[in-house]
């Protein structure tokens, strides 16, 4: 990861393909099945959401991410490893006021029994509910303020999760090639999990879904002032919401802080 000028947002640079840039933007979304994949002119970058969430959570607004392959490393399945790397490297402050995307009116996506909504707020807050017919997960709900810095302490360490058959499907799709219980919570049909290590929180599952929301909404390209309310949503609904908001100029406005403290990128 390298510094970027003010108002650049997030850009993935494929160093293995002649420094080809793929912007993290709504129009770049290509696939959203098990992870979010971006594409420009046929060049793809997949599983971007955890790294993007870490950048948002560490107040890095502009960054060029250099990558020498298609998939962003999964690390331990959470955003914590990326947070640690960002904090170790440090952040360069830019001589420019931070710009925020302020939500002016509610926008919602509803699909069957799933929904996601963003509404006006003076902070960036995520409220999320999930429900899985599995005794380890069940029904979980949590609300966290991203603006207040709770991302690092309350969400970053929550690992991704899936069922045994889903891990195999991801491998067949060319993703999570190193996938194992070391970088995911793997749930079994018998009602348990393959992992020998315990959960980091009893509601680790909903906390990870909130990481996914923060990462997918990073496609706005700037910090958000709004309250996201998600009910059993996933990557598809997250990115549909971003696209719907972006298309409706009456739903948002760009505002600037008066303090020149826009986080740049790694120093």
N, C-alpha and C positions, 0 to 999 in steps of 0.2 A: 504494500500500500504506500502511495506517495502523495505528497501535498497537491492540492488543486486550487486554482484561483477562485475567488469569491463567486458565488452563484453558479458554479459548475454542477453541483449536485454530486451524484455518484455515477462513476463510469467504470466498467470492467474492460480491461485492456488485455487481449489475447496475445501474449508475447510470443507464442508458438506460431502465430499466424500473421507475422509482420506488423505487430503493434496495432492490431485491428480493434477499434473501440466499439463496445456495445453499451449504450447508455441505460441506466436503470430508470426507465420511464414507462408510462402506461402503454405507449405504442410498441414497446419492445417485448411485451408478454407473448410467449409462444405456447407454453404448456403449463398446466396447473394441476396435474393429476395428483402426484404424491409430494411434489415440491414445485417451486416456481422457477421456470426456465425462461430466460430472455434470449431474443434472437434479433440480429440485424444482418440483412443480406445473406441469410443462410448460415451465419456464424452464431453459435449458441453458447450460453453460459448457464449452467443449471445449479439448482440448490443454493440460490443466492440469499434466501430469506434470513438465515441466522446471522450471517456477516452483516447484512444491511441493518438488522435489528440492533446489533452491537454498536454499529456506527451511530445510529440514532440515540441509543441509550447512553453513549459516551459524549454526546453533543458534538459529534463530527459532522458538519453539514456538507463538506466538499471533499471528495476523495477519489483518486484514481486507483483502482484495485488491479494490480498486475497478476495475471494468472496464465500458466503455461499448459492448460488443458481445459476440457469442457466443464468439469464439475468442481465447484468450490469444495474444499475438504470439509468433511462432516465433523472432524475432531471427535469430541465425546458425545455428540448429538445435541449439545446445548449451544448457547451463545457465550458461555463463560470463557472459553479459550480465546475467542476473539477479543473479548473485553480485556483480558489479561495482556494480550499482545498490544492492544491500543494504549492501555495505561502504561506499559513498559516503554513504549516508543515516545509517548507524550504527544500533545496536540499543539499545533501552531495557530495562534490567534491572528486573524486577518484584520486589516484596517478598513473594515466595512461593517455597517450595521447588519445584524441578523435579519433575514426575511422569514416571515411565517405565513403559512397558508391558513387564514382564519375562515372557519366554516360559518356561513351567514344564515343558512337555513337547513333543515333536516333533509338528508338524502338516504334512501333505503333500497336495499335489494332483498327480495323475498323469493324463496324457491322451495316449494313443498313445505317441509317442516323446519326449514333453515332460514335464517335471516341475518342481515348485518345492516346497521344504521349508524350514521354519523350526524351529530347535531351540534349546534353552537355551544361553546364553553370557553372559559377564560384560561383553560389549561389543556394539556393533552392527556386524556384519561381513557383507559381501556376497561370495559366491563364485559366479561365473557362467561358464557355458560356452555358446558358440554354435557353430553349424555351418551354413554356407551353401555350396551347390554353385556357387561363384563364385571364381575364382582370386585376387581381391583380398581376399576375406574368409577362406574356408576354415574351419578349426577354431581357435577362440581361447578361452582361459580366463584368468581373472584373479580375484584375491581382494584385497579392500580393506577396511580398517577405517574405518567412518564415524565412530566414536567418537573416533578419534585425529586427526580433522581432515583425513584424506586425501582427502575428497571434493573440496575446492577444488583441490588440487594434482594429483590423479591422475585425476579424472573430469570435472570441470565443463566443460572445453573440448571434450569429445568430441561431435561433431556427429551428428545423426540421419542415417539413410541409408535408401535404398530403391532400387527398380528403376524404370526409366523408366516402365513401365506403371502402377506404383503411384502415382507422382506425379500422373498424369492421373486416376486413380481418386479420389484425395483431392480434387482440384479439383472433380470432378463431385459429390462429397459436400458441397461448400461449405467445404472446409477448405484450408489452406495456399494461399490465393488469391495470395499473393506468392511462392509456392514456386519456387525456382530453385537453381542450384548455389551461390548465395550463402548459402543456409541449409539445405543438405542435401548429403550425398554421394550422387550419382546414379550408380548402377551400370548398365552397358550389357549387353545380351545377348551382345555380342562378347567379354566378359571384361575390360573396362576400366571406366573411369568418365569421366563428362562433365566433371568438375571440372578446372580448370587448375591450381589450387593443390594442393600435396601433402597427404597425410594428416598429421595432427598427431602421431599415434603409429602404428606399424605395426598395433597392435591397437585402433585407435580404435573399431572396431565393437563389440567386447565392452564397452569402457568406456562407450559410450553406452547399451547395454542395461542396464548397472548404474545409470545415471542414471534410466532408466525404472523400475527396481525401487524405487529410493529414493523417487521421486516417487509411485508407486502405493501403496507402503506408508505414505506420509505420511497416507493415509486413516485410519490408526489414531488420528490426532489427538494423538499425543504421541510423544516419543522412544522408540525400541525398544531393548531389551536382548535380543538374539538373533542367531543366525547363519542367514542366508538362503542356501540352496544352490539355484541355478537351473540347469537343463539345458535349453537351447533353449526357454525359456519366453517368454511375451509378455504384453501387457496383460491378456488374458483370464485367464490363470493367476494373474498377480499379484493381481488384484482378487478372484478366487475364493479365494485363500489368505487375504486380509484378511477376507473375509466368513466363512470357515470358522473362523478363529481367534476372531473376534468373537463367534460363536454359541456357542463352547465355553468356558464360564467356568472349566473345569478346566485349560485350556491356558495361562492367563495370570493375572497379578496386577499391580496397580498399586502401585509403590513410589515413595517420595519421597526425594530427596536431602536432606541435612541442611543444605545451604548455600543461602541464599536467592538463587540466581543464575539463576532461570528467565528465559530470554531472552523478551522481550515481542514487540516488533515494531519497525518503523522509527521512529526518533526524529525 
